[in-house]
Amino acid sequence: MLTNIGIPGLVLILVIALIIFGPKKLPELGKAVGQTLKEFKSSTREITNDVMEEFEDDKPKSKSKK
């Protein structure tokens, strides 16, 4: 859905955000969005690692035949 925005669409969104929030608030909003995405990515990675560990623990252990 968002892949079809393109450069002109992004510029339009940034101009509208600049008009609505002003030049002083825009960096603060960008920083907040960045921190939120960083926390989301970290949480997602942590959940994925937990699921993979559980999957590895539940795997039947194969016995090696010699």
N, C-alpha and C positions, 0 to 999 in steps of 0.2 A: 504494500500500500504506500509506504513512504518512499519507496525506491523510484517512484515516478515523479517526484517533486522537481528535481533538477536544480540547476544553479539559479535561474530566474525566480523560482518559487522560494528558495532559501533566502535570497536577497529581499524579496517582498516580505517574508516573515520577519526577518531581522529589522527592516525599516518600520514595520508595524509595531514590533516590540519596543523599538527605540522611541517611537512616538508615544506609546502607552506608558512605559515605565520611566522614560527619561534616561539621560546619559549617566547619571549618578547611581541609579539602582540596577542598571543592566549588568555591570560586572559582578555585583553581589548575587544576582539571580543566576548568572552563569556559574559562579562558584558553588552555589547551593545545588544546582542541577548536577554538576560534576561530582560533588561529594555523594549525592544520592545514587548516581550511577555506579560509583566506585563501591559503595556499600552493597548495592544490589549484586554487582558482579562477584564480590567477595562472598556474599551469602550463597549465591548460586554455586560457586566453586566448592564451598564447604559442604553443601548438601550433596553435590555430585560425588565428592570424595567419600562421604559417609555411605552413600548408596553403593558405590563401587566396593568399599571395604566389606559391607554386608554381603554383597554378591560373591566376593572372593571367599568369605568365610563359609557361605552356604554351599559352595561347590563341593561335590563329592571328591574326595582325595583319591587319586588313582594310585594303585599299588604298582610299584615297579617290579617286573618279573626279570629275574636274572638266570 
